[in-house]
Amino acid sequence: MAKAARQADSVISLKVTLRDVRPPIWRRLLVPAGMTLDDLHHAIQAAMGWEDAHLHAFDIAGRQYGDPREVDGAADEAQLTVGGVLRSGVSRFSYTYDFGDGWEHSIVIEGERPSADAQTYPACVAGRRNCPPEDCGGGWGYQELLAVLSDPAHPRRHEWLEMLGDDFDPEAFTIEAADARVATRFGRG
């Protein structure tokens, strides 16, 4: 489980973008430099709106990090910090969630800065668009789902609406809701 939120001496800004989806779905996270990749996984899950129901791994400079008890050959994600990634000279890396659907996320390290007084981290501070539903078939399946939902005459539309609920809006996103999920996951809310 994710560690408690904390104040930090320095924070790193990360832009997390879901690949193979148009229009783009992304989140900007501010995380403590000392945050492990394991905790970054939890922050991404909460900020994006994923359910944390599948395996995941990070790919950093050609090396895979994850939970070695679950992902064969992975280095231990609990042993590397985001600050350590930054210090290694890496400015971009990837995160895969759900090896079946293959949700690929591109992570860009935007920079490091001093933390704000009285602010606790991690925090989601920006983003766009709703997270795709779990188990909809990855980027390709989600694009097909969007086409089905936009066509009132499509034969599978009723099936998808029944599964998703009539209120699924692919454009819906609020910073407040995303940050509240992060806050709850890290015990700061």
C-alpha positions as CSV (number, residue, x, y, z in Angstrom):
1,M,0.0,0.0,0.0
2,A,1.1,3.6,-0.6
3,K,3.1,5.4,2.1
4,A,1.6,8.4,3.8
5,A,1.7,11.7,2.1
6,R,4.5,14.0,3.4
7,Q,6.1,17.3,3.1
8,A,9.2,17.3,1.0
9,D,12.4,19.4,0.6
10,S,12.1,19.1,-3.2
11,V,9.4,18.0,-5.5
12,I,9.5,16.6,-9.1
13,S,6.9,17.5,-11.7
14,L,5.9,14.6,-13.9
15,K,3.6,14.6,-16.9
16,V,1.9,11.2,-17.3
17,T,0.3,10.7,-20.7
18,L,-1.7,7.7,-21.8
19,R,-0.3,6.5,-25.2
20,D,-2.4,5.5,-28.2
21,V,-5.4,7.5,-27.2
22,R,-6.8,10.6,-29.0
23,P,-7.5,13.1,-27.8
24,P,-4.8,12.8,-25.2
25,I,-5.5,11.8,-21.6
26,W,-2.9,13.1,-19.2
27,R,-2.1,14.1,-15.6
28,R,0.5,16.3,-14.0
29,L,1.8,15.0,-10.7
30,L,4.0,16.7,-8.1
31,V,5.9,14.0,-6.2
32,P,8.6,14.1,-3.5
33,A,12.0,13.4,-4.9
34,G,12.3,10.6,-2.3
35,M,9.1,8.8,-3.6
36,T,9.8,5.2,-4.7
37,L,8.5,3.8,-8.0
38,D,6.2,1.6,-6.0
39,D,4.5,4.7,-4.5
40,L,4.6,6.4,-7.9
41,H,2.6,3.5,-9.2
42,H,-0.1,4.2,-6.6
43,A,-0.1,7.9,-7.4
44,I,-0.6,7.2,-11.1
45,Q,-3.4,4.8,-10.4
46,A,-5.2,7.3,-8.2
47,A,-4.7,10.3,-10.4
48,M,-5.7,8.5,-13.6
49,G,-8.7,6.8,-12.0
50,W,-7.5,3.2,-12.6
51,E,-8.7,0.5,-10.2
52,D,-5.2,-1.1,-9.5
53,A,-6.6,-4.5,-10.5
54,H,-3.8,-5.6,-12.8
55,L,0.0,-6.0,-13.0
56,H,2.2,-3.1,-13.9
57,A,5.8,-2.3,-14.6
58,F,8.0,0.7,-15.3
59,D,10.6,0.7,-18.2
60,I,13.5,3.0,-17.4
61,A,16.4,3.2,-19.9
62,G,15.7,-0.4,-21.0
63,R,15.4,-1.9,-17.5
64,Q,12.0,-3.1,-16.2
65,Y,11.0,-2.2,-12.6
66,G,8.0,-3.7,-10.8
67,D,7.2,-6.0,-8.0
68,P,9.7,-8.9,-8.5
69,R,7.2,-11.3,-6.8
70,E,4.7,-10.6,-9.6
71,V,6.7,-9.5,-12.6
72,D,9.4,-12.0,-13.8
73,G,12.8,-10.4,-14.2
74,A,11.8,-7.0,-12.9
75,A,14.1,-5.0,-10.6
76,D,12.4,-4.0,-7.3
77,E,10.5,-0.8,-7.8
78,A,10.6,-0.2,-4.1
79,Q,14.3,0.3,-4.3
80,L,14.4,3.2,-6.8
81,T,13.2,6.8,-6.2
82,V,11.9,9.3,-8.7
83,G,14.8,11.5,-7.6
84,G,17.2,8.6,-8.4
85,V,15.7,8.4,-11.9
86,L,16.2,12.1,-12.4
87,R,19.8,12.0,-11.1
88,S,20.6,9.1,-13.5
89,G,19.9,11.6,-16.4
90,V,16.7,9.9,-17.5
91,S,14.0,12.5,-18.5
92,R,11.5,10.1,-20.0
93,F,10.3,6.6,-19.1
94,S,7.2,4.5,-19.4
95,Y,4.7,2.8,-17.2
96,T,2.6,-0.1,-18.3
97,Y,-0.6,-1.0,-16.5
98,D,-2.6,-4.2,-17.3
99,F,-0.3,-6.4,-19.4
100,G,-3.4,-7.8,-21.2
101,D,-4.9,-4.4,-22.4
102,G,-1.4,-2.9,-22.4
103,W,-2.1,0.6,-21.2
104,E,1.2,2.4,-21.9
105,H,1.9,5.7,-20.1
106,S,4.6,8.0,-21.1
107,I,6.2,9.8,-18.2
108,V,8.2,13.0,-18.7
109,I,10.2,14.5,-15.9
110,E,9.5,18.2,-16.2
111,G,11.8,19.4,-13.5
112,E,12.6,19.6,-9.8
113,R,11.8,22.5,-7.5
114,P,11.6,23.4,-3.8
115,S,8.3,22.3,-2.2
116,A,5.7,24.8,-1.2
117,D,5.3,25.5,2.5
118,A,2.6,23.4,4.2
119,Q,1.9,21.5,1.0
120,T,1.9,17.7,1.2
121,Y,2.8,15.4,-1.7
122,P,2.1,13.6,-4.0
123,A,-0.5,15.9,-5.6
124,C,-2.3,15.9,-8.9
125,V,-2.3,19.5,-10.2
126,A,-3.5,19.3,-13.8
127,G,-4.9,16.9,-16.4
128,R,-7.3,16.3,-19.2
129,R,-10.0,13.8,-19.9
130,N,-11.5,10.9,-18.1
131,C,-9.6,7.7,-17.7
132,P,-10.8,4.8,-20.0
133,P,-12.8,2.1,-18.3
134,E,-10.8,-1.0,-17.1
135,D,-10.8,-4.0,-19.4
136,C,-12.0,-2.2,-22.6
137,G,-9.2,-3.5,-24.8
138,G,-6.4,-1.0,-24.4
139,G,-5.9,2.0,-26.7
140,W,-7.5,0.4,-29.7
141,G,-10.5,-0.9,-27.8
142,Y,-11.0,2.4,-26.2
143,Q,-11.0,4.2,-29.5
144,E,-13.6,1.7,-30.7
145,L,-15.7,2.2,-27.5
146,L,-15.7,6.0,-28.2
147,A,-16.9,5.4,-31.7
148,V,-19.7,3.1,-30.4
149,L,-20.8,5.6,-27.8
150,S,-20.9,8.5,-30.3
151,D,-23.2,6.6,-32.6
152,P,-26.8,6.3,-31.1
153,A,-27.7,3.7,-33.8
154,H,-24.7,1.4,-33.1
155,P,-25.8,-2.1,-32.2
156,R,-23.4,-2.4,-29.3
157,R,-24.1,1.0,-27.8
158,H,-26.8,-0.2,-25.3
159,E,-24.5,-3.1,-24.2
160,W,-21.6,-0.6,-23.4
161,L,-23.9,1.9,-21.7
162,E,-25.3,-0.8,-19.5
163,M,-21.8,-1.9,-18.5
164,L,-20.4,1.7,-18.0
165,G,-23.5,3.4,-16.8
166,D,-25.2,6.2,-18.7
167,D,-23.1,8.8,-17.0
168,F,-19.7,7.9,-18.5
169,D,-18.3,11.0,-20.1
170,P,-14.9,10.6,-21.8
171,E,-14.3,14.4,-21.5
172,A,-15.0,14.6,-17.8
173,F,-12.1,15.5,-15.6
174,T,-11.6,17.7,-12.6
175,I,-8.3,18.4,-10.8
176,E,-10.2,18.3,-7.5
177,A,-11.5,14.8,-8.0
178,A,-8.2,13.5,-9.3
179,D,-6.3,15.1,-6.4
180,A,-8.8,13.8,-3.9
181,R,-8.2,10.3,-5.1
182,V,-4.5,10.8,-4.7
183,A,-5.0,12.3,-1.2
184,T,-7.1,9.4,-0.1
185,R,-4.6,6.8,-1.4
186,F,-1.8,8.6,0.5
187,G,-3.8,9.4,3.6
188,R,-3.7,13.2,3.2
189,G,-7.4,13.6,2.6
